[in-house]
């Protein structure tokens, strides 16, 4: 094992740890967004909002939080 191999192994290990951490954070955020989206829907229904409108409100919330405007899509990043 040369120094270059050791360095590459170290970098690979760090990359793996960072990717795992990022995946865990994204998963936790997605669960939180799902819970809040459900709360938007159930609270709207409890307040007397019709089902279709409550569903649209929850969908609007999910879309705005899960896919915020201004963030490049993965496809756009890969094309560059």
N, C-alpha and C positions, 0 to 999 in steps of 0.2 A: 504494500500500500504506500503510495507516494503522498506527498503533501497535497498535491492537486486532488487526489482521490479523497483524502480526508476532508478537504475544504468542500468538495462537491457533496460529500455525505452530510456534512454539517448543514450546508445550505438546503439540501433536500429535506433534512429532518425539520428544520425551521419552517420551511414552506408547508410541509405536511401538518405541523402543529397549528400554523396560522390558518390554513384552510379548514381544519377541523373546528377551530375556534369560531371562525366566520360562519360555518354551517350551523353550529349550535346557536349562535346569536340570531341568525336569520330564522331558524326554527322557532326560537322563543318569541321573536317579534311576530311571526306569522300566527302563532297561537294566541298571542295577545290581541292582534287585529281581529282574529276570528271571534274572540270573546266579546270585544267591543262592538263588532258588527252585529252579533246576536243580541246584545243589549240594546242597540239602536232599534232593531226590529221589534223586540218584545216590549220595550218601553213605548214605542209608537203605538203598538196594538193596545197596550194597557191604557193609553191616553185616548183611545177611540179612533185612531187613524185607520182607515180601511186597509185591508190586507195588501192589496196591490200597491198602494202608496207607501206603506211601511216597508214592503219588500224593495221598492225602488229607492227609498231612503237608505236602507241598509246596503244595497248594491252600490249606490253613489259613494257612500262612506268607504266601502271596501276598495272600490276602484281608485278613489283619490288617495288612499293611504298605501295600498299595495303597489300601485303603479303611478307614483307621483310624476306630474309633468316636469319636464326639465332634466330628468335623468335619462341618459342614453340607454337604449335597449341593448341587450346582449348581442343581438344581430348587428346593430350599428357599430358596436365596438369591434366585432370580429371582421367587419368589412374593411376597416382602416388598415 
